[in-house]
Amino acid sequence: MSEHHEGLAHRAEELRDQRASVAVQLKDVAAQLWRDGMENVREIGRLTGLSRTTLYAALRERGIEPTDRAPRT
């Protein structure tokens, strides 16, 4: 592999790692939005760019059951 290709491969790995980190951060933001009262998965998805399927999974991973919407007191 040429030095140029090795450099590009290294950059691709860096970007892949950054993408994984950003995805985790977006999921954390989504959970915080939910906890702060924005209980609309579609709206959270629009803000974060995460799919509804991903959001439901992310919320559940963080101890939130998005289909269980008890009235707030």
Summary of the structure (lengths in Angstrom):
residues: 73
radius of gyration: 17.2
end to end distance: 63.1
largest distance: 63.9
contacts: 161
relative contact order: 0.12
helix: 70%
strand: 0%
